[in-house]
Structure formats: C-alpha cells, structure tokens
Amino acid sequence: MNRITSKIFGQYWNPYWAIGIAGVLSALYFGLTNTVWAVTDKFTRLGGQILMLFGIDISDWEYFKLITIKGSTFERTDGWIVWGMFIGAFITILLSNNFKIRIPKQKRRLVQGLIGGIIAGFGARLALGCNLAAFFTGVPQFSFHSWIFMVATAIGTYIGFKIVSTKWWKGKPVLKKGNTATKVENKKIIQPYIGILVAILYALLVIYFFVTGKPYLGIAAIFGAAFGILIERGQICFTSAFRDLWVSGRATMTKAIAVGIAISTLFTFVVIVVYGLEPITKIAAPSTFIGGVLFGLGIVLAGGCETGMMYRVMEGQVLYLFVFAGNIIGATFLAYGWDHVGIFNTLVKSGSKINLITELGPITALLLTLVMLAVWFAVAVFWEKNYRFGTGFKKGGMRQHGN
C-alpha cells in the first residue's frame, strides 16, 4: 500500500497540470451550480456566526445582508466547497506522509501572520473576492473587476516584498546549538492508512448527501475535495506567483496560473454560451483597486494567500492557523465598516458591474481575454529570463535595478 501511495503522492504534481485541471473543474462547477469557486465570503460568514455566538446582533449589518448568512456552514454548498478543500488537502497530505506539527522558530512570525491575515481578509472582502472570486474564477467570468484586482494585487505584493525584506521585519535569526547528526529511526508509516480512512468516510458523507436529497451539497463536497487535492499536490499559491517575481524572478507559478485561467476561460465560455448562463459579475470601483493592494500586501506579510493558507494549515503549520484567524477578523472588520464607517458609500457606491461579454460581445470578449493572458504569460517568460535577485534586469533587459 505504501508503495502505491508513494508512487502517486511521493512527489508534488506539475503545477501546470494541477491548475489546468482546477480550471476545467471550476468551469464545470459553475455549469452545475451557477456559482463560482470562492472562499473568503465563507470566512466572512464564519466571522458573523462567531459574533452571534457572543450575542452580538448583526441583523442590521448591510454586508451580511449582501452575502446572506442564513444557515450554518454545513448546510450550504459554499460551506462544503471550503470544508471539502480542507479535507481533500488533508487526505493527500496524509497519503504523502507529510503531516507534521510545525511551529516557527521566531514566534514573531505568528503575530506577523495574524497581521497579514487581517489585512488580506479585509482587502479581499473590500474587493468582493480574493485570489479566486476576484481573480482565478473572476477572469473566466469576464468580469472587468478581476483585471483591476490583478494589477492592484501585483502592486500590493511588491510593497509587501519591500517590507518583509527589511531587518526589523525579519528580526534576529534563531540559532540552534550542536552539529551532531540526528539519529534516523525506522518508524512504521501509518499516515497513508489514516488518509485512506478519511477518504472513505468522506465518500460516505457525499453518498449520504445524495441519498438524503441534498445533491448540491454532495456536488459541492466533491468539487471542494478535488480543488483541495489539486492545490495541495500542485502547491498552488498565488502569493508565490507574485512574490517570487520580486524576490528571485522565478515565474513558474505565475505562468502556470496564467495557463490555468486561460483553460478555465475557454471552458467557462462554452458553458455560458451553450447553457445560456449569466456570467457572475462583481462591481468595479475604487474599492476593487484598494482592496487588491491590501490583499497583495497582506498575503506577502502573512506568507500565503487563502488557498495556500488552507493546505498549509492541514500540513500542520501552526503559523497558518494565525493567518486563518486573521482572515476571519479582517473580513469581519470590513463587514462592520461597510455601512457603519461608510466604506460602501465612499469606495463602492460609485462603481458598476462591467462584464466584457455584455460590453464587447462574446467572441471579442473571449479573444481579448485570451490575448491579455497570453501577454501576461509572455511578460512572465521575459521576466524569468532577465531578472536577477539583487541586480534587477540584466543587460539587454528592460532596465537595470536602481536606474
């Protein structure tokens, strides 16, 4: 059994394949449910439900009216997308024997992760979506706000990179005494067996949903687990896609995500045209740009985006529990400020929903989107070939660092 699991899960999967399959499944999920793959709105609902547990009345909060908070997370399809992602990632982590409690040596990282999570959660909900709804699934829906969010996120990650590169943020390195080799003990590997058991129990839960007349919960649970498996095995992280450009010039994840979005765009377009579905469009407003900048800043400070945070929590990385908590806190702050502080009237109300299909026509919208993604891919290729850490672009590139 261990040989089989080691062969399949012993190494991480090619990110191009992982994100490409996720793109196809995202389009299919939209066709089946008329909703998109997203996570941070669920974090906001969880924050609202926590407030209600403490007796806080949120019935007049306009943001919760906007996203609706009826029913528990276990009674909603969007809830099972999130739970499925956690469980799917956990199953493959166990099958790969990779679960281990990991606590950062610098305890300051826990505080930094919390702060980064708060900023990212606030920014994501201000923009009405994170790296999924306002980016990976937003572009294939031809929602113009996604392109604003994408550019703003890139700017935010650059600011974040500058901050985390400072000495005061890094702190003093923690050194360990001794240089003797650690004795390696032959331990019986049991994690893959636990992973198989979890997978069986989860499959029974999915069957239960279908048998009891709750097919949409079953569909959400299946797709959620599939998304969780793919992002964990492909190590898909949108933070890495942007941050690595500034740190080392490495663009593997950037290019993979561009390809994944292109694939999802093609399949989503077919679903929209064939089944006559209305694409899901979000408001493009100053809030989109500001939220994107804050989101990009936050994910770099935290060390991971929403998707990366989810599978790292399941790997046993304690830091990302603080990032997760920060996301919930930040999203809840935004929900309060939406009407109580005037965020909606100041930053959102002036915006409008702009869909490229409606504005340009189906074929033109599709071609323009694919061209933009191709340009993104080409820029990433150029960047990877010419950017060097510490020196900027080499001679013959766009410019020299510092000039």
C-alpha positions in Angstrom: 0.0 0.0 0.0 2.8 2.4 0.9 4.5 1.7 -2.4 1.3 2.7 -4.3 0.7 5.9 -2.3 4.4 6.8 -2.5 4.4 6.4 -6.3 1.3 8.7 -6.7 1.8 11.1 -3.8 5.6 10.8 -3.2 6.2 14.0 -5.2 4.3 17.1 -5.8 2.4 17.3 -9.1 3.3 19.5 -12.1 1.6 22.9 -11.3 0.5 23.3 -14.9 -1.5 20.1 -14.8 -2.9 20.8 -11.3 -4.1 24.4 -12.0 -5.2 23.4 -15.5 -7.5 20.6 -14.2 -8.7 23.0 -11.5 -9.6 25.5 -14.3 -11.7 22.8 -16.0 -13.4 21.8 -12.8 -14.1 25.4 -11.9 -16.0 25.9 -15.2 -17.9 22.6 -14.7 -18.8 23.6 -11.2 -20.2 26.9 -12.5 -22.2 25.0 -15.1 -23.7 22.6 -12.5 -24.4 25.1 -9.7 -24.4 28.6 -11.3 -21.9 29.7 -8.6 -18.1 30.0 -8.7 -15.3 28.6 -6.7 -14.6 31.1 -3.9 -13.6 31.1 -0.2 -13.4 34.4 1.6 -17.1 35.1 1.7 -17.4 32.0 3.8 -14.8 33.3 6.1 -16.9 36.5 6.5 -20.0 34.4 7.3 -18.0 32.5 9.8 -17.0 35.7 11.5 -20.6 36.8 11.6 -21.7 33.5 13.2 -18.9 33.8 15.8 -20.2 37.3 16.6 -23.8 35.8 17.0 -22.4 33.2 19.4 -21.3 36.0 21.7 -24.7 37.6 21.5 -23.9 40.4 19.1 -26.8 41.4 16.8 -25.6 41.7 13.2 -29.1 41.7 11.7 -28.7 45.3 10.5 -25.2 44.9 9.0 -25.7 45.6 5.3 -22.7 43.5 4.3 -24.2 40.3 5.8 -27.4 41.1 4.0 -25.4 41.3 0.8 -23.7 37.9 1.1 -26.5 36.3 3.1 -25.8 34.5 6.3 -28.7 32.1 6.5 -28.0 28.5 7.5 -24.9 27.0 9.0 -21.7 26.4 7.0 -22.6 22.7 7.0 -26.0 23.4 5.3 -24.7 25.5 2.5 -22.9 24.5 -0.8 -20.4 27.3 -0.4 -19.6 25.9 3.1 -18.8 22.5 1.7 -16.6 23.9 -1.0 -14.4 25.2 1.8 -14.7 22.2 4.0 -14.0 20.0 1.0 -10.9 21.9 0.2 -9.6 21.4 3.8 -10.4 17.7 3.8 -9.2 17.0 0.3 -5.9 18.6 1.0 -5.7 16.8 4.3 -6.2 13.4 2.6 -3.4 13.9 0.2 -1.1 15.2 2.9 -1.7 12.1 4.9 -1.3 9.9 1.8 2.1 11.5 1.2 3.0 11.1 4.8 3.6 14.8 5.1 1.6 15.9 8.2 3.7 17.3 10.9 3.1 20.0 13.5 5.4 22.8 12.6 5.9 25.9 14.9 8.0 28.8 13.5 11.2 29.3 15.5 10.6 33.0 15.5 7.4 33.5 17.5 7.1 37.0 16.0 6.0 35.2 12.8 2.8 34.2 14.5 2.0 37.9 15.1 3.1 38.8 11.6 0.9 36.1 10.2 -2.1 37.3 12.1 -1.5 40.9 10.9 -1.0 39.8 7.4 -4.2 37.7 7.5 -6.2 40.6 8.9 -5.0 42.9 6.1 -5.6 40.3 3.4 -9.0 39.4 4.7 -10.1 43.0 4.9 -8.7 43.7 1.4 -10.3 40.6 -0.2 -13.8 41.4 1.1 -13.4 45.1 0.2 -12.7 43.9 -3.4 -15.6 41.4 -3.1 -13.2 38.5 -3.7 -9.8 37.0 -3.1 -7.4 35.3 -5.5 -10.3 33.1 -6.5 -13.5 35.0 -7.0 -11.7 38.3 -7.9 -9.0 36.6 -9.9 -8.9 32.9 -10.9 -12.7 32.5 -11.3 -13.4 36.2 -12.0 -11.4 36.5 -15.2 -13.2 33.5 -16.8 -16.5 35.1 -15.9 -15.3 38.1 -18.0 -15.8 40.4 -15.0 -13.7 43.5 -15.6 -13.1 44.0 -11.9 -10.8 41.0 -11.9 -8.3 42.8 -14.1 -8.3 45.8 -11.8 -7.8 43.4 -8.8 -5.0 41.6 -10.6 -2.9 44.7 -11.2 -3.6 46.0 -7.7 -2.6 42.7 -6.1 0.7 42.8 -8.0 1.4 46.3 -6.6 0.5 45.2 -3.1 2.8 42.2 -3.2 5.7 44.4 -4.3 5.0 46.7 -1.3 4.8 43.6 0.9 8.1 42.3 -0.5 9.8 45.6 0.4 8.5 45.4 3.9 9.4 41.7 4.6 12.9 42.4 3.2 13.7 44.9 6.0 15.8 43.9 9.0 13.1 45.0 11.5 10.6 42.6 9.9 13.0 39.7 9.7 14.2 40.0 13.2 17.2 38.1 14.6 17.8 34.6 13.3 17.3 31.8 15.7 20.3 29.6 16.0 20.4 26.0 17.3 23.3 24.6 19.3 25.1 21.5 18.3 26.1 20.0 15.0 25.7 16.3 15.6 23.8 14.2 13.1 20.3 13.2 14.2 19.7 9.6 14.5 17.2 8.4 12.0 14.7 5.9 13.4 12.7 3.5 11.3 9.1 4.2 12.1 6.1 2.5 10.8 4.4 4.7 8.3 0.7 5.0 9.3 -0.4 8.3 7.8 -1.4 6.9 4.4 -3.7 4.4 6.1 -5.3 7.2 8.1 -5.6 9.2 4.8 -7.4 6.3 3.2 -9.8 6.0 6.2 -10.6 9.7 6.0 -11.2 9.4 2.2 -13.6 6.5 2.8 -15.5 8.4 5.5 -15.7 11.5 3.3 -17.0 9.4 0.4 -19.7 8.0 2.6 -20.7 11.6 3.6 -21.0 12.5 -0.1 -23.2 9.5 -0.7 -25.3 10.5 2.3 -25.9 13.9 0.8 -27.2 12.4 -2.5 -29.3 9.7 -0.8 -31.0 12.2 1.5 -32.0 14.5 -1.3 -29.2 17.1 -0.9 -27.4 16.7 -4.3 -26.0 20.2 -4.3 -24.2 19.6 -1.0 -22.8 16.4 -2.5 -21.6 18.2 -5.6 -20.0 21.0 -3.5 -18.3 18.4 -1.3 -16.9 16.5 -4.3 -15.6 19.6 -6.1 -14.3 21.1 -2.9 -12.2 18.0 -2.2 -11.0 18.0 -5.8 -9.9 21.6 -5.5 -8.2 20.9 -2.2 -6.3 17.9 -3.7 -5.2 19.9 -6.7 -3.9 23.0 -4.9 -2.1 20.9 -2.3 -0.5 18.5 -4.8 0.4 21.3 -7.2 1.4 23.6 -4.3 -0.7 26.3 -5.9 -0.1 29.6 -4.2 -0.9 33.0 -5.6 1.4 34.7 -3.1 4.3 32.7 -4.7 3.1 33.7 -8.2 3.6 37.4 -7.4 6.2 37.4 -4.6 8.7 35.2 -6.5 8.8 37.7 -9.3 10.2 40.3 -7.0 12.4 38.0 -4.9 14.1 35.9 -7.5 12.5 36.4 -10.8 11.1 32.9 -10.8 7.8 32.8 -12.7 6.8 29.1 -12.7 3.7 29.6 -10.6 2.9 32.9 -12.5 2.9 31.1 -15.8 1.0 28.1 -14.5 -1.8 30.3 -13.2 -2.0 32.2 -16.5 -2.4 28.9 -18.3 -5.0 27.7 -15.8 -7.0 30.8 -16.1 -6.9 30.5 -19.9 -8.1 27.0 -19.8 -10.9 27.9 -17.4 -11.9 30.9 -19.6 -12.3 28.6 -22.6 -14.4 26.1 -20.7 -16.4 28.7 -18.9 -17.2 30.5 -22.2 -18.6 27.2 -23.6 -20.8 26.8 -20.5 -22.1 30.3 -20.7 -22.9 30.1 -24.4 -24.2 26.5 -24.6 -26.3 26.7 -21.4 -27.2 30.4 -21.6 -26.0 31.1 -18.1 -25.4 34.7 -16.9 -21.8 35.3 -16.0 -21.2 36.3 -12.5 -20.0 39.9 -12.4 -18.7 42.0 -9.5 -18.6 45.7 -9.0 -15.6 47.5 -10.4 -14.9 50.5 -8.2 -12.2 52.2 -6.2 -12.7 49.5 -3.6 -11.6 46.9 -6.1 -8.2 48.6 -6.5 -7.7 49.5 -2.9 -8.8 46.0 -1.8 -6.4 44.4 -4.3 -3.5 46.4 -3.0 -4.3 45.5 0.6 -4.8 41.9 -0.3 -1.5 41.7 -2.1 0.3 43.4 0.8 -1.4 41.1 3.4 -0.7 37.8 1.7 3.0 38.6 1.5 3.2 39.7 5.1 1.3 36.5 6.1 3.4 34.3 3.9 0.5 32.8 2.0 -2.8 33.5 0.2 -6.2 32.0 1.0 -5.6 28.8 -1.0 -2.0 28.3 0.1 -3.0 29.0 3.7 -5.7 26.3 3.6 -3.4 23.4 2.7 -0.6 24.6 4.9 -2.9 24.6 7.9 -3.7 20.9 7.1 0.1 20.2 6.8 0.3 21.1 10.5 1.9 24.5 10.0 0.7 26.4 13.1 1.6 29.8 11.6 -1.3 29.5 9.1 -3.8 29.0 11.9 -3.0 32.6 12.8 -3.3 33.6 9.2 -6.7 31.9 9.0 -7.8 33.7 12.2 -6.6 37.0 10.8 -8.5 36.5 7.6 -11.7 36.0 9.6 -11.0 39.0 11.7 -10.2 41.2 8.8 -13.3 40.1 6.8 -15.4 40.8 9.9 -13.9 44.3 10.3 -14.8 45.0 6.7 -18.4 43.8 7.2 -18.8 46.2 10.1 -17.2 49.1 8.3 -19.3 48.5 5.1 -22.1 50.7 6.4 -21.1 51.7 10.0 -18.0 53.6 8.8 -19.2 54.5 5.4 -17.0 52.2 3.3 -19.7 51.4 0.8 -20.7 55.0 0.2 -17.1 56.2 -0.1 -15.4 53.4 -2.1 -18.0 51.1 -3.6 -21.2 53.0 -4.4 -19.7 54.9 -7.4 -18.7 51.7 -9.1 -20.7 49.5 -11.5 -20.7 45.9 -12.8 -18.9 45.7 -16.1 -18.9 42.4 -18.0 -16.8 42.1 -21.1 -19.3 39.9 -22.9 -22.0 42.4 -22.4 -19.8 45.4 -23.4 -17.9 43.8 -26.3 -19.8 40.8 -27.4 -19.0 37.1 -26.7 -16.2 36.5 -29.3 -14.4 39.8 -28.8 -14.5 39.3 -25.0 -13.1 35.8 -25.3 -10.3 36.8 -27.7 -9.4 39.9 -25.7 -9.2 37.9 -22.5 -7.0 35.2 -24.1 -4.7 37.8 -25.6 -4.3 39.5 -22.3 -3.5 36.2 -20.6 -1.0 35.5 -23.4 0.6 38.8 -22.8 0.8 38.0 -19.1 2.5 34.7 -19.9 4.9 36.3 -22.3 5.9 39.0 -19.7 6.4 36.3 -17.1 8.7 34.4 -19.5 10.7 37.6 -20.3 10.9 38.4 -16.6 12.2 35.0 -15.6 14.9 35.1 -18.2 16.1 38.6 -17.5 15.5 39.4 -13.8 18.1 38.5 -11.2 17.8 38.9 -7.5 19.8 41.8 -6.1 20.7 43.2 -9.6 17.4 43.6 -11.3 17.2 43.2 -15.0 20.4 42.1 -16.7 21.9 44.0 -19.7 19.7 43.7 -22.7 16.5 43.6 -20.5 14.1 46.4 -19.7 16.3 48.3 -17.3 19.0 47.9 -14.6 18.0 47.8 -11.0 18.2 51.2 -9.3 18.3 53.1 -12.6 
